[in-house]
Amino acid sequence: MARKRELSSETRQSILVLRNEGYSMREIAKKLKISYNGVYYSLQRTAQTGSNQSRKRSGRPRCTTKQEDKHIRVSSLRNRRLTGPQLASSLNSTRKTPVSTSTVKRRLRDFGLQGRVAKKKPYLRLANKRKRLRWAKEHRHWTEEDWKKVLWTDESKFEVFGSQRRTFVRRRTNEKMLEECLTPSVKHGGGNVMVWGCFGAGKVGDLYRVKGILNKEGYHSILQRHAIPSGQRLIGANFILQQDNDPKHTSKLCKNYLQQKQAAGILSVMEWPAQSPDLNPIELLWEQLDRMVRQKCPSNQSNLWELLLEAWGAISPAYLNKLTARMPKVCNAVIAANGGFFDESKV
């Protein structure tokens, strides 16, 4: 027998109004296109409870105990990679009546444990966390003007087709494979462009196209021709150079060169914790640059480089100042995470 549809509160209110106006129950049923019994029991319920709302139902008893619910939660928290079927199998090993995977997943959702794709981040050793924590504590009280003295630098790769960065579209349930809802891709990305760039004091510096493999000699040339000139032009004398711990950045050739410039009072090099791309605001700048280029649909490598230069020049000072202004929050977030990774969306 098919399940009967429950009357809404509005329908029950209409029944009560029509009854008070003198209509019979059969007339009300015909007028509202519902059954006679529906009208009768609705009026009876209203008379007994004084309300149009449904009575509270006991519902089907839970098939798991509180202790079993706790076991599901604790097991999932101890090993975040356990799947629903694995948790169900573990629980059913001690039960006479098996529990379904759907039940286990509902219990996990009740505890706020949702299944999500794990974000990819560099592996952090204990030594890495300690260095990140020390760096954050040393810079947590820097003012916005202090951060504007930093020249942020990095390399990034941009592909002609597709992108390593996520692309969002709005689609209906059955439109997953619709052409306008797909991100086109070809083998090897259809070619790519590797660039080195920098920014500081609310302005972008040079954007240099790296051809071939960037080695220590190539990076030394970038320091001479682009990094130091950009820092002096954007910030001035004794600017702070930020760079990550890539082997070519820390090679003897580049290290000795930067020590000479540091002794001459041209710049000072910021000590940067390893495995910390999340601390560098230029990573957000690369994502913004990629979004701007994607809107123009580059056709080949040459066109991609032209669009990158165009977009680079269109980066607004307000956006760059916003990236700099968030650095105190970044430091506090690292301290709160005890040197670990933090939720970047909340900073």
VENJOKA-V691012 format. One line per field, one symbol per residue. ss: DSSP state (h for helix, s for strand, l for the rest). psi: psi as a letter, one per 20 degrees, with the letter a starting at -180 (. if undefined). A space follows every 10 residues. Layout:
ss->???
psi->???
This chain:
ss->llllllllhh hhhhhhhhhh llllhhhhhh hhlllhhhhh hhhhhhhhhl llllllllll lllllhhhhh hhhhhhhhll lllhhhhhhh hhllllllll hhhhhhhhhh llllllllll lllllhhhhh hhhhhhhhhl lllhhhhlls sssssssssl llllllllll llhhhlllhh hlllllhhhh lsssssssss llssssssss lllllhhhhh hhhhhhhhhh hhhhllllss ssllllllll lhhhhhhhhh hhhlllsssl llllllhhhl lhhhhhhhhh hhhhllllll hhhhhhhhhh hhhlllhhhh hhhhhlhhhh hhhhhhllll lllhhhl
psi->pqpqppprhg ghhhggghgh ijqrhhhggg gilrqghggg hghgghhhij qiqqqpqhrp qpiqrhhhgh ggggghhhni jprghggggg hiijqgpqpq hhgghggghh jjnqpqppqp qqporhhghg hggggghhjh jqrhhghiip opqrqqppqg paqiqqppqp rrgjkgjpgi jqoqqrpjjk qrppqprqqq kjqqbqoppp pbpoahghhh hgggiggghg ghghgaqlrp ppqakqhhhj qhghghghhg hhhijhrqpp ppqqllhiio ihhhhggggg ghhhhimqha gghghghggg hgiipqhhgh hhhhiihhhg ghhgghjkia qrohij.
